[in-house]
């Protein structure tokens, strides 16, 4: 069976690829930029906005994993995500392939308490509204019996060399260089991060178990800590004083005048000045797995990607 990964080259897609390769699966990576491959892994060029290209790239797929990440701009999301999901659903149906969509938590909006698979959609951002549309497009097909699909949701991730992970870039990379860390929002509020390797393994498990189709899954994530707890833990591992400063909303707005990607974080600021608690009990019980503890994940990063200088 061919496992096709759309949006290859990103952190989640890369983690999933590694997991599939470790099990000697046949993998097809699909992206606009070429990716060097070996063994049972091949690469196919395609733009997800172009249906004909996507048809050629996904032909013969048994499972399609949608791991695409767009430029962090609400206008681009509004213009492109509806086209992408329409195209992906079309090719999944044509191939009678199972679809597994890697999603975030933006559609929930500001939640008082833990986010679970049953949390209603109540987006408080433009990007969150777009995500509601994508999720509904998938599940409408599921309810109609025309598509076998699942939605795999995860909170912010860490454990990558990607600028998309603020914990990696603003805390671990800073402490590795003996610099002060940065934190977005109130460091006294709680937050959750999923270790990227856990995300890849969880996507793999969903792919291996067709009985998990047609529902939402929260991927295994360690319990929430406060920003200060994350800072203290990372500083202890790097043997450095836990110096940091908090980025306020107005600071992000100001920086965003010059950096579009930072501007995109302003409407999401509610995630950083309120508790952000993600519950993955359902997945952990179904697969009898436990998420990587933060202490272990951060230590691993300090020995690999973000070694102390």
C-alpha positions in Angstrom: 0.0 0.0 0.0 1.2 3.5 -0.8 1.2 6.0 2.1 1.1 9.5 0.5 2.1 12.5 2.5 0.8 15.9 1.3 2.8 18.9 2.4 6.0 16.9 2.8 9.0 18.7 4.2 7.3 20.2 7.2 8.0 19.2 10.8 5.0 16.9 11.2 5.3 15.4 7.7 9.0 14.7 8.4 8.3 13.0 11.7 5.6 10.9 10.1 8.0 10.0 7.2 10.6 8.8 9.7 8.1 6.6 11.5 6.8 5.1 8.2 10.4 4.5 7.0 11.3 2.7 10.2 8.5 0.3 9.4 9.6 -0.2 5.8 6.3 1.2 4.4 6.0 2.4 0.8 5.9 6.2 1.0 5.2 8.9 -1.6 6.1 12.5 -0.5 4.2 15.3 -2.3 5.4 18.9 -2.3 6.2 21.7 -4.6 9.9 21.6 -3.7 12.0 18.5 -4.4 12.9 16.3 -1.5 15.8 13.8 -1.6 14.6 10.3 -1.0 15.9 6.8 -0.7 14.7 3.2 -0.3 10.9 2.8 -0.5 10.3 6.5 -0.4 9.7 8.5 -3.5 8.9 12.2 -4.2 6.3 13.6 -6.5 6.0 17.3 -7.4 2.5 18.8 -7.0 0.7 22.0 -5.9 -2.2 21.2 -3.7 -4.1 24.1 -5.3 -3.9 22.3 -8.7 -6.3 19.3 -8.9 -4.8 17.7 -12.0 -1.3 17.8 -10.4 -2.7 16.4 -7.2 -4.5 13.6 -9.1 -1.2 12.5 -10.7 0.6 12.7 -7.4 -1.9 10.6 -5.4 -2.8 7.9 -7.9 -2.8 4.5 -6.3 -2.7 5.8 -2.7 -4.1 3.7 0.1 -3.8 6.4 2.8 -3.4 10.1 2.3 -2.0 12.2 5.1 -2.7 15.9 4.8 0.1 17.7 6.8 0.3 20.9 4.8 1.2 24.2 6.4 0.4 27.5 4.7 2.0 30.9 5.1 0.9 32.2 8.5 -1.5 34.8 7.1 -5.3 34.7 7.5 -6.0 36.1 4.0 -3.9 33.4 2.4 -5.7 30.8 4.6 -9.1 32.1 3.5 -8.2 32.0 -0.1 -6.3 28.7 -0.3 -7.6 26.2 2.4 -11.1 25.8 0.9 -9.5 24.9 -2.5 -6.9 22.6 -1.0 -9.5 20.6 1.1 -11.9 20.3 -1.8 -9.0 18.9 -4.0 -7.8 16.6 -1.3 -11.2 15.2 -0.6 -11.7 14.7 -4.4 -8.5 12.6 -4.8 -9.1 10.6 -1.6 -12.6 9.6 -3.0 -11.2 8.8 -6.4 -8.6 6.5 -4.9 -10.9 5.1 -2.3 -8.1 6.1 0.1 -8.4 6.9 3.8 -7.7 10.5 4.7 -5.9 11.5 7.9 -5.8 15.3 8.4 -3.3 16.8 10.8 -5.1 19.7 12.4 -4.5 22.3 15.1 -6.8 23.7 17.8 -7.7 27.1 16.4 -11.4 26.1 15.7 -12.0 25.8 19.5 -11.2 29.4 20.2 -10.8 30.4 23.8 -11.7 27.5 26.0 -12.4 27.6 29.7 -10.9 24.3 30.8 -9.5 21.4 28.9 -9.9 21.0 25.1 -11.2 17.6 24.3 -12.5 15.9 21.1 -16.0 17.0 22.2 -15.2 20.7 22.6 -17.5 22.7 20.4 -16.2 24.9 17.7 -16.2 28.6 18.7 -13.4 30.3 16.8 -12.2 33.7 18.0 -9.8 34.3 15.1 -10.0 34.4 11.3 -7.7 31.5 11.0 -9.9 29.5 13.4 -12.9 30.2 11.2 -11.0 28.8 8.2 -10.1 25.6 10.2 -13.8 25.1 11.1 -14.6 25.1 7.4 -11.9 22.6 6.7 -13.0 20.2 9.5 -16.6 20.5 8.5 -15.8 19.8 4.8 -14.2 16.5 5.9 -16.8 15.4 8.4 -19.7 16.3 6.1 -18.3 13.7 3.6 -17.8 11.2 6.5 -21.4 11.7 7.6 -22.6 11.2 4.0 -20.7 7.9 3.8 -18.6 9.1 0.9 -15.2 9.3 2.7 -13.2 7.4 5.3 -11.3 10.1 7.2 -10.1 11.1 10.6 -8.9 14.4 12.0 -5.7 14.3 14.2 -5.5 17.4 16.3 -2.4 18.6 18.2 -1.4 21.7 20.2 1.8 23.7 19.5 4.7 21.4 18.9 8.4 21.4 19.9 11.4 19.3 19.1 12.1 20.7 15.6 14.4 23.1 13.8 11.4 24.9 12.5 10.7 28.6 13.1 7.0 27.5 13.5 7.8 26.3 17.0 8.1 29.3 19.4 9.3 27.1 22.3 12.2 25.7 20.2 13.2 29.1 18.7 12.5 31.4 21.6 13.5 29.2 24.6 15.7 26.2 23.7 17.7 27.8 20.9 18.3 30.9 23.1 19.4 28.9 26.1 21.7 26.8 23.9 23.5 30.1 23.1 23.5 31.3 26.7 21.0 34.0 25.9 17.8 35.2 27.6 14.7 33.3 26.5 11.5 34.9 25.3 7.9 33.9 26.1 4.7 34.9 24.4 2.1 36.3 26.7 1.6 35.5 30.4 4.2 33.0 31.7 1.9 32.3 34.7 -0.7 30.7 32.5 -0.6 27.1 31.4 0.3 25.8 28.0 0.7 22.4 26.2 3.2 21.3 23.6 3.4 18.1 21.7 6.8 16.5 21.1 7.1 16.3 17.3 8.2 12.6 17.4 5.0 11.8 19.3 3.0 13.5 16.6 4.7 11.4 13.9 4.1 8.1 15.8 0.5 9.0 16.5 -0.2 9.7 12.8 1.4 6.4 12.0 -0.8 4.6 14.5 -4.0 6.1 13.1 -2.9 5.0 9.6 -2.3 1.4 10.8 -5.8 1.2 12.4 -8.7 1.7 10.0 -11.2 1.3 12.9 -10.1 4.8 14.1 -11.5 6.4 11.0 -14.4 8.9 10.9 -13.7 10.7 14.2 -11.5 13.3 15.8 -8.4 12.3 17.8 -6.3 14.5 20.1 -2.7 13.3 19.7 -0.7 12.3 22.8 0.5 15.5 24.7 2.0 15.8 28.1 -0.1 17.7 30.8 0.0 21.5 30.7 2.6 23.5 32.6 2.9 27.2 33.2 5.3 29.2 31.0 7.5 29.7 34.1 7.7 26.0 34.7 8.8 25.4 31.1 11.4 28.2 31.4 12.7 26.8 34.7 12.9 23.2 33.4 14.7 24.3 30.3 17.1 26.5 32.2 18.0 23.7 34.6 18.7 21.3 31.7 20.9 23.9 30.1 22.5 24.8 33.4 21.7 28.5 32.9 19.8 31.1 34.9 16.1 31.1 33.9 16.2 34.6 32.4 13.4 35.5 30.0 11.1 38.4 29.1 7.5 38.2 28.0 6.4 39.5 24.6 3.2 41.5 25.0 0.5 41.8 22.4 1.4 45.3 21.4 5.0 44.2 20.9 3.9 41.5 18.5 1.7 44.0 16.7 4.6 46.4 16.3 7.0 43.7 15.1 4.3 42.4 12.8 4.4 45.7 10.9 7.7 44.5 9.5 7.4 40.7 9.8 4.2 39.2 8.3 4.6 35.9 10.1 4.7 37.7 13.5 1.6 39.7 12.5 -0.2 36.4 12.1 0.3 35.6 15.8 -1.5 38.7 17.1 -5.0 37.4 16.6 -3.9 34.2 18.3 -2.6 36.0 21.4 -5.5 34.7 23.5 -3.7 31.3 23.5 -0.9 32.9 25.4 -2.6 35.0 28.0 -5.1 32.3 29.0 -4.7 28.7 30.1 -4.2 26.4 27.0 -4.9 22.9 28.2 -5.1 20.0 25.7 -6.5 16.6 26.7 -5.4 13.5 24.8 -6.9 10.9 27.1 -8.9 9.3 24.4 -5.9 8.5 22.2 -3.7 7.4 25.1 -6.3 4.9 26.3 -7.1 3.6 22.8 -3.4 2.9 21.9 -2.1 2.4 25.4 0.6 5.1 24.9 2.0 7.9 27.0 3.3 11.2 25.6 7.0 12.1 26.0 7.5 13.9 29.3 8.7 17.5 28.8 11.8 16.8 30.9 12.8 14.0 28.5 11.9 15.9 25.3 13.8 19.0 26.3 16.9 17.0 27.4 16.9 15.2 24.0 16.8 18.5 22.2 19.7 19.8 24.3 21.8 16.8 23.2 20.8 17.0 19.5 19.3 20.0 17.7 20.0 22.6 20.4 23.3 21.7 22.0 24.7 24.2 24.4 27.5 26.3 22.8 
